[in-house]
Amino acid sequence: MNAVEIKQLTKIYGSSYALRDFTLTIEAGRVYGLIGPNGAGKTTAMSILATLLAPDGGTAVVGGHDVIKEAAAVRRLIGYMPDFFGVYDGLKATEYLDFYAAAYRIPISKRPQLCQDLLELVNLSDKADSYVDLLSRGMKQRLAMARCLVHDPAVLILDEPASGLDPRARAEMKEVIRQLRRMNKTILISSHILPELAEMCDNIAILEQGRLVANGTVEEVTAARQGVRVLKVDVAEKLPELLEYVRHKTGVVNLDGDAGWARISFAGNKTEQGQLLREIMDQGFSVLEFAEVKGNLEDAFMAVTGEVEV
Ligand SMILES: Nc1ncnc2c1ncn2[C@@H]1O[C@H](COP(=O)(O)OP(=O)(O)OP(=O)(O)O)[C@@H](O)[C@H]1O
């Protein structure tokens, strides 16, 4: 059974696409990672699934319910942890969870046990009587996770739950997610960091500028990305024409000219790389530099996450 079915989802702000024909199916019980650089559309997609934002096109169905036509039914099914959230001053951790349990109309007699169980699940039992504004960031994130579980949702939508956490807090967050997976929740979780999600997800979808550019099991997606290198091609003139020319070349998986030169993520081998240079020169482009960009974390990230349609 599919827990989430997203079809050709599109969201436009002004003249730019935050999401463009985004299609994704998530089987029940799966942990799905959504990866992409800043502005790729992760939060937009998750906000639409959480019924907080209306798409401009396409459909999204959660547990058989359309997010627009049956928003109330979808909200009962999902637990949503946004990338930014507030905690209330002057409330203790238990009171905080109790407040949300009340909002979900959990009977008052069941709430003390529920709050205790949730705090245990996120490993915060010893903070039950601590004020939430005094908790560390990692603890607040885990408390927010507990909050989105009060109504025992089948589907969890977690927007960068590990962002800003130190390694120990990340490890603790991962352990909570593993535990939720054992409870058979369907989880969609976003991150900038591919290796981080690769460890805990069954499947990975990669978004780039609103488009789905890779989708599959962790093994499939990471294998497809091995051997991608970033090439710097600097031309004396006609950069837009160069970008247009190489866009459809075999092996070109990502492309941008923001730095004033063509940054090409290239999946071919060295021979094919040489062939690409020859073809560019044969087209009459005056090449000032053609080099592999090495040792830059940002470029490595772009190579891993980037892809254009070829
Ligand atoms: N309310 C808005 N008004 C205008 N543009 C917006 C709005 N919300 C998002 N965008 C734009 O939509 C695109 C997708 O943004 P989104 O927040 O979904 O990306 P993201 O992948 O979650 O990024 P990040 O990793 O930085 O959170 C971006 O170009 C962003 O600037």
PDBQT file of the ligand as one rigid body, heavy atoms in Angstrom, charges set to zero:
ROOT
HETATM    1  N1  LIG A 401       6.785  32.320   0.446  1.00  0.00    +0.000 N 
HETATM    2  C1  LIG A 401       7.627  32.341  -0.577  1.00  0.00    +0.000 A 
HETATM    3  N2  LIG A 401       7.644  33.350  -1.451  1.00  0.00    +0.000 NA
HETATM    4  C2  LIG A 401       8.483  33.351  -2.508  1.00  0.00    +0.000 A 
HETATM    5  N3  LIG A 401       9.362  32.375  -2.782  1.00  0.00    +0.000 NA
HETATM    6  C3  LIG A 401       9.403  31.343  -1.944  1.00  0.00    +0.000 A 
HETATM    7  C4  LIG A 401       8.540  31.261  -0.792  1.00  0.00    +0.000 A 
HETATM    8  N4  LIG A 401       8.795  30.096  -0.151  1.00  0.00    +0.000 NA
HETATM    9  C5  LIG A 401       9.776  29.485  -0.849  1.00  0.00    +0.000 A 
HETATM   10  N5  LIG A 401      10.136  30.232  -1.931  1.00  0.00    +0.000 N 
HETATM   11  C6  LIG A 401      11.140  29.859  -2.939  1.00  0.00    +0.000 C 
HETATM   12  O1  LIG A 401      10.859  28.554  -3.397  1.00  0.00    +0.000 OA
HETATM   13  C7  LIG A 401      12.047  27.808  -3.607  1.00  0.00    +0.000 C 
HETATM   14  C8  LIG A 401      12.004  26.523  -2.794  1.00  0.00    +0.000 C 
HETATM   15  O2  LIG A 401      12.101  26.837  -1.404  1.00  0.00    +0.000 OA
HETATM   16  P1  LIG A 401      12.066  25.733  -0.267  1.00  0.00    +0.000 P 
HETATM   17  O3  LIG A 401      12.059  26.458   1.038  1.00  0.00    +0.000 OA
HETATM   18  O4  LIG A 401      10.983  24.782  -0.547  1.00  0.00    +0.000 OA
HETATM   19  O5  LIG A 401      13.455  25.012  -0.488  1.00  0.00    +0.000 OA
HETATM   20  P2  LIG A 401      14.240  24.009   0.480  1.00  0.00    +0.000 P 
HETATM   21  O6  LIG A 401      14.745  22.911  -0.381  1.00  0.00    +0.000 OA
HETATM   22  O7  LIG A 401      13.393  23.631   1.626  1.00  0.00    +0.000 OA
HETATM   23  O8  LIG A 401      15.441  24.911   0.957  1.00  0.00    +0.000 OA
HETATM   24  P3  LIG A 401      16.215  24.944   2.370  1.00  0.00    +0.000 P 
HETATM   25  O9  LIG A 401      17.108  23.754   2.363  1.00  0.00    +0.000 OA
HETATM   26  O10 LIG A 401      16.957  26.226   2.302  1.00  0.00    +0.000 OA
HETATM   27  O11 LIG A 401      15.186  24.900   3.460  1.00  0.00    +0.000 OA
HETATM   28  C9  LIG A 401      13.180  28.754  -3.229  1.00  0.00    +0.000 C 
HETATM   29  O12 LIG A 401      13.678  29.319  -4.411  1.00  0.00    +0.000 OA
HETATM   30  C10 LIG A 401      12.541  29.776  -2.358  1.00  0.00    +0.000 C 
HETATM   31  O13 LIG A 401      13.202  31.005  -2.451  1.00  0.00    +0.000 OA
ENDROOT
TORSDOF 0
